[in-house]
């Protein structure tokens, strides 16, 4: 290993950090200059958490294997009845059991 970090990798990380910072600051400045947020913009902002969650969960559900897919189905059903933290615990237990049983 010649160097600890490759220059290209560091540049990609820096570019991502700058893009993230500018996006967040731009959104903040845009929203603070409005006297009132239009209803459509508010609806779009309210949909962001669900969209982010979907982008994190969907790839794992499709490519994660049978254990992950079954666990997500169980977690979804359990999540309809109980709160978030117990649902995560149930999901963790189910995936551990399935990984032990399925191999």
N, CA and C atoms as a LAMMPS dump frame, in Angstrom:
ITEM: TIMESTEP
0
ITEM: NUMBER OF ATOMS
309
ITEM: BOX BOUNDS ff ff ff
-5.0000000000000000e+02 5.0000000000000000e+02
-5.0000000000000000e+02 5.0000000000000000e+02
-5.0000000000000000e+02 5.0000000000000000e+02
ITEM: ATOMS id mol type element x y z
1 1 1 N 0.845 -1.161 0
2 1 2 C 0 0 0
3 1 3 C 0.897 1.231 0
4 2 1 N 0.854 1.983 -1.099
5 2 2 C 1.728 3.139 -1.255
6 2 3 C 1.33 4.288 -0.333
7 3 1 N 0.096 4.686 -0.414
8 3 2 C -0.372 5.795 0.408
9 3 3 C -1.607 5.373 1.183
10 4 1 N -1.879 6.13 2.22
11 4 2 C -3.046 5.819 3.038
12 4 3 C -4.338 6.121 2.274
13 5 1 N -4.374 7.232 1.551
14 5 2 C -5.549 7.646 0.8
15 5 3 C -5.156 7.955 -0.633
16 6 1 N -6.035 7.635 -1.547
17 6 2 C -5.822 8.011 -2.934
18 6 3 C -6.358 9.421 -3.147
19 7 1 N -5.702 10.206 -3.953
20 7 2 C -6.106 11.579 -4.204
21 7 3 C -7.509 11.638 -4.794
22 8 1 N -7.804 10.756 -5.727
23 8 2 C -9.123 10.754 -6.357
24 8 3 C -10.227 10.477 -5.325
25 9 1 N -9.987 9.57 -4.409
26 9 2 C -10.973 9.268 -3.371
27 9 3 C -11.209 10.485 -2.482
28 10 1 N -10.15 11.156 -2.089
29 10 2 C -10.295 12.351 -1.261
30 10 3 C -11.038 13.459 -2
31 11 1 N -10.786 13.613 -3.295
32 11 2 C -11.491 14.628 -4.077
33 11 3 C -12.98 14.3 -4.194
34 12 1 N -13.315 13.032 -4.359
35 12 2 C -14.723 12.628 -4.429
36 12 3 C -15.418 12.903 -3.1
37 13 1 N -14.756 12.587 -1.994
38 13 2 C -15.337 12.85 -0.673
39 13 3 C -15.519 14.351 -0.468
40 14 1 N -14.529 15.136 -0.827
41 14 2 C -14.626 16.59 -0.672
42 14 3 C -15.739 17.163 -1.539
43 15 1 N -15.848 16.691 -2.777
44 15 2 C -16.909 17.178 -3.665
45 15 3 C -18.288 16.826 -3.116
46 16 1 N -18.431 15.625 -2.591
47 16 2 C -19.705 15.231 -1.99
48 16 3 C -20.044 16.083 -0.776
49 17 1 N -19.043 16.375 0.039
50 17 2 C -19.265 17.212 1.227
51 17 3 C -19.67 18.626 0.821
52 18 1 N -19.004 19.176 -0.174
53 18 2 C -19.33 20.531 -0.641
54 18 3 C -20.732 20.561 -1.244
55 19 1 N -21.072 19.567 -2.051
56 19 2 C -22.406 19.512 -2.65
57 19 3 C -23.487 19.387 -1.58
58 20 1 N -23.247 18.573 -0.575
59 20 2 C -24.208 18.419 0.521
60 20 3 C -24.373 19.73 1.28
61 21 1 N -23.264 20.377 1.587
62 21 2 C -23.313 21.639 2.316
63 21 3 C -24.076 22.7 1.524
64 22 1 N -23.757 22.854 0.248
65 22 2 C -24.418 23.868 -0.571
66 22 3 C -25.906 23.579 -0.725
67 23 1 N -26.268 22.313 -0.858
68 23 2 C -27.677 21.958 -0.966
69 23 3 C -28.423 22.32 0.311
70 24 1 N -27.85 22.001 1.445
71 24 2 C -28.525 22.303 2.72
72 24 3 C -28.604 23.8 2.97
73 25 1 N -27.529 24.508 2.735
74 25 2 C -27.533 25.956 2.942
75 25 3 C -28.485 26.625 1.962
76 26 1 N -28.479 26.184 0.714
77 26 2 C -29.382 26.754 -0.291
78 26 3 C -30.843 26.565 0.092
79 27 1 N -31.186 25.379 0.565
80 27 2 C -32.552 25.129 1.001
81 27 3 C -32.933 25.987 2.191
82 28 1 N -32.02 26.132 3.124
83 28 2 C -32.277 26.956 4.306
84 28 3 C -32.502 28.412 3.917
85 29 1 N -31.628 28.944 3.066
86 29 2 C -31.76 30.338 2.635
87 29 3 C -33.065 30.523 1.867
88 30 1 N -33.393 29.595 0.998
89 30 2 C -34.619 29.683 0.201
90 30 3 C -35.857 29.696 1.097
91 31 1 N -35.912 28.801 2.063
92 31 2 C -37.081 28.702 2.943
93 31 3 C -37.182 29.911 3.872
94 32 1 N -36.05 30.398 4.396
95 32 2 C -36.115 31.525 5.335
96 32 3 C -36.499 32.828 4.651
97 33 1 N -36.323 32.937 3.361
98 33 2 C -36.7 34.167 2.657
99 33 3 C -38.186 34.204 2.299
100 34 1 N -38.855 33.08 2.439
101 34 2 C -40.292 33.046 2.151
102 34 3 C -41.06 33.54 3.377
103 35 1 N -42.088 34.312 3.129
104 35 2 C -42.946 34.734 4.227
105 35 3 C -43.871 33.585 4.627
106 36 1 N -44.293 32.805 3.664
107 36 2 C -45.187 31.684 3.907
108 36 3 C -44.817 30.583 2.929
109 37 1 N -44.771 29.363 3.426
110 37 2 C -44.446 28.227 2.562
111 37 3 C -45.721 27.803 1.833
112 38 1 N -45.671 27.737 0.503
113 38 2 C -46.858 27.309 -0.245
114 38 3 C -47.257 25.878 0.134
115 39 1 N -48.554 25.576 0.085
116 39 2 C -49.012 24.237 0.485
117 39 3 C -48.349 23.098 -0.293
118 40 1 N -48.113 23.292 -1.58
119 40 2 C -47.471 22.233 -2.373
120 40 3 C -46.033 22.008 -1.928
121 41 1 N -45.324 23.09 -1.603
122 41 2 C -43.949 22.962 -1.117
123 41 3 C -43.933 22.288 0.247
124 42 1 N -44.891 22.626 1.091
125 42 2 C -44.967 21.986 2.403
126 42 3 C -45.26 20.495 2.275
127 43 1 N -46.154 20.145 1.351
128 43 2 C -46.457 18.725 1.118
129 43 3 C -45.221 17.984 0.617
130 44 1 N -44.46 18.631 -0.266
131 44 2 C -43.233 18.009 -0.777
132 44 3 C -42.213 17.814 0.344
133 45 1 N -42.069 18.804 1.206
134 45 2 C -41.131 18.69 2.324
135 45 3 C -41.568 17.616 3.312
136 46 1 N -42.864 17.471 3.505
137 46 2 C -43.366 16.426 4.397
138 46 3 C -43.142 15.03 3.836
139 47 1 N -43.007 14.907 2.51
140 47 2 C -42.799 13.608 1.882
141 47 3 C -41.328 13.18 1.879
142 48 1 N -40.421 14.072 2.196
143 48 2 C -38.992 13.769 2.126
144 48 3 C -38.582 12.611 3.041
145 49 1 N -38.991 12.556 4.311
146 49 2 C -38.549 11.432 5.153
147 49 3 C -38.957 10.067 4.592
148 50 1 N -40.163 9.946 4.075
149 50 2 C -40.593 8.672 3.495
150 50 3 C -39.778 8.338 2.254
151 51 1 N -39.452 9.334 1.458
152 51 2 C -38.655 9.102 0.259
153 51 3 C -37.242 8.653 0.612
154 52 1 N -36.654 9.269 1.616
155 52 2 C -35.303 8.883 2.046
156 52 3 C -35.308 7.468 2.597
157 53 1 N -36.29 7.153 3.418
158 53 2 C -36.396 5.807 3.979
159 53 3 C -36.548 4.767 2.87
160 54 1 N -37.35 5.087 1.873
161 54 2 C -37.548 4.167 0.756
162 54 3 C -36.246 3.931 -0.002
163 55 1 N -35.47 4.987 -0.219
164 55 2 C -34.203 4.812 -0.94
165 55 3 C -33.197 3.994 -0.145
166 56 1 N -33.331 3.974 1.175
167 56 2 C -32.431 3.165 1.984
168 56 3 C -32.881 1.715 2.084
169 57 1 N -34.196 1.49 2.142
170 57 2 C -34.728 0.159 2.388
171 57 3 C -34.925 -0.646 1.106
172 58 1 N -35.365 -0.017 0.041
173 58 2 C -35.709 -0.742 -1.191
174 58 3 C -34.547 -1.559 -1.764
175 59 1 N -33.348 -1.019 -1.888
176 59 2 C -32.259 -1.845 -2.432
177 59 3 C -31.977 -3.089 -1.587
178 60 1 N -32.037 -2.95 -0.27
179 60 2 C -31.798 -4.11 0.595
180 60 3 C -32.903 -5.14 0.433
181 61 1 N -34.136 -4.678 0.275
182 61 2 C -35.253 -5.614 0.112
183 61 3 C -35.133 -6.393 -1.192
184 62 1 N -34.598 -5.766 -2.214
185 62 2 C -34.498 -6.418 -3.528
186 62 3 C -33.263 -7.305 -3.624
187 63 1 N -32.141 -6.837 -3.112
188 63 2 C -30.881 -7.559 -3.302
189 63 3 C -30.354 -8.228 -2.04
190 64 1 N -31.043 -8.084 -0.915
191 64 2 C -30.526 -8.556 0.356
192 64 3 C -30.652 -10.043 0.599
193 65 1 N -31.421 -10.727 -0.198
194 65 2 C -31.601 -12.155 0.015
195 65 3 C -32.927 -12.444 0.699
196 66 1 N -33.232 -13.716 0.802
197 66 2 C -34.517 -14.147 1.354
198 66 3 C -34.666 -13.733 2.817
199 67 1 N -33.603 -13.851 3.597
200 67 2 C -33.692 -13.485 5.015
201 67 3 C -34.046 -12.013 5.212
202 68 1 N -33.434 -11.142 4.435
203 68 2 C -33.691 -9.708 4.561
204 68 3 C -35.102 -9.375 4.078
205 69 1 N -35.506 -9.951 2.964
206 69 2 C -36.842 -9.683 2.426
207 69 3 C -37.929 -10.135 3.395
208 70 1 N -37.783 -11.34 3.951
209 70 2 C -38.77 -11.828 4.917
210 70 3 C -38.769 -10.974 6.179
211 71 1 N -37.601 -10.571 6.626
212 71 2 C -37.514 -9.725 7.819
213 71 3 C -38.196 -8.392 7.588
214 72 1 N -38.011 -7.803 6.427
215 72 2 C -38.662 -6.52 6.142
216 72 3 C -40.179 -6.67 6.1
217 73 1 N -40.652 -7.779 5.573
218 73 2 C -42.101 -8.023 5.56
219 73 3 C -42.62 -8.156 6.988
220 74 1 N -41.912 -8.916 7.814
221 74 2 C -42.322 -9.077 9.217
222 74 3 C -42.258 -7.735 9.94
223 75 1 N -41.192 -6.981 9.737
224 75 2 C -41.048 -5.678 10.395
225 75 3 C -42.158 -4.73 9.967
226 76 1 N -42.532 -4.78 8.711
227 76 2 C -43.634 -3.939 8.223
228 76 3 C -44.929 -4.286 8.946
229 77 1 N -45.232 -5.571 9.02
230 77 2 C -46.464 -5.999 9.68
231 77 3 C -46.448 -5.678 11.172
232 78 1 N -45.323 -5.893 11.82
233 78 2 C -45.195 -5.574 13.241
234 78 3 C -45.282 -4.063 13.45
235 79 1 N -44.7 -3.309 12.519
236 79 2 C -44.72 -1.848 12.62
237 79 3 C -46.112 -1.253 12.52
238 80 1 N -47.044 -1.998 11.962
239 80 2 C -48.425 -1.521 11.918
240 80 3 C -49.083 -1.557 13.292
241 81 1 N -48.521 -2.346 14.202
242 81 2 C -49.131 -2.539 15.526
243 81 3 C -48.355 -1.902 16.675
244 82 1 N -47.033 -1.867 16.579
245 82 2 C -46.236 -1.367 17.708
246 82 3 C -45.324 -0.239 17.247
247 83 1 N -44.665 0.399 18.197
248 83 2 C -43.828 1.56 17.883
249 83 3 C -42.488 1.148 17.262
250 84 1 N -41.693 2.151 16.915
251 84 2 C -40.471 1.952 16.133
252 84 3 C -39.423 1.094 16.838
253 85 1 N -39.096 1.405 18.068
254 85 2 C -38.012 0.691 18.737
255 85 3 C -38.298 -0.801 18.929
256 86 1 N -39.477 -1.179 19.418
257 86 2 C -39.764 -2.618 19.49
258 86 3 C -39.785 -3.282 18.109
259 87 1 N -40.243 -2.551 17.095
260 87 2 C -40.25 -3.097 15.739
261 87 3 C -38.828 -3.409 15.275
262 88 1 N -37.891 -2.512 15.578
263 88 2 C -36.495 -2.761 15.212
264 88 3 C -35.95 -3.983 15.934
265 89 1 N -36.319 -4.124 17.204
266 89 2 C -35.892 -5.303 17.961
267 89 3 C -36.436 -6.59 17.369
268 90 1 N -37.721 -6.586 17.017
269 90 2 C -38.328 -7.767 16.393
270 90 3 C -37.639 -8.063 15.063
271 91 1 N -37.391 -7.032 14.265
272 91 2 C -36.706 -7.231 12.986
273 91 3 C -35.322 -7.814 13.163
274 92 1 N -34.592 -7.319 14.154
275 92 2 C -33.249 -7.835 14.42
276 92 3 C -33.31 -9.304 14.821
277 93 1 N -34.237 -9.639 15.707
278 93 2 C -34.372 -11.037 16.145
279 93 3 C -34.744 -11.94 14.976
280 94 1 N -35.69 -11.5 14.156
281 94 2 C -36.137 -12.311 13.01
282 94 3 C -34.995 -12.534 12.026
283 95 1 N -34.238 -11.504 11.708
284 95 2 C -33.155 -11.68 10.737
285 95 3 C -32.054 -12.583 11.297
286 96 1 N -31.785 -12.494 12.599
287 96 2 C -30.783 -13.384 13.191
288 96 3 C -31.24 -14.842 13.147
289 97 1 N -32.522 -15.079 13.464
290 97 2 C -33.05 -16.441 13.4
291 97 3 C -33.017 -16.969 11.971
292 98 1 N -33.479 -16.14 11.029
293 98 2 C -33.483 -16.594 9.628
294 98 3 C -32.076 -16.862 9.109
295 99 1 N -31.126 -16.045 9.478
296 99 2 C -29.748 -16.266 9.034
297 99 3 C -29.185 -17.543 9.646
298 100 1 N -29.593 -17.868 10.835
299 100 2 C -29.139 -19.111 11.466
300 100 3 C -29.797 -20.319 10.811
301 101 1 N -31.092 -20.211 10.515
302 101 2 C -31.838 -21.327 9.946
303 101 3 C -31.504 -21.522 8.461
304 102 1 N -31.513 -20.399 7.696
305 102 2 C -31.262 -20.48 6.256
306 102 3 C -29.791 -20.735 5.98
307 103 1 N -28.949 -20.134 6.778
308 103 2 C -27.519 -20.361 6.622
309 103 3 C -26.886 -19.271 5.903
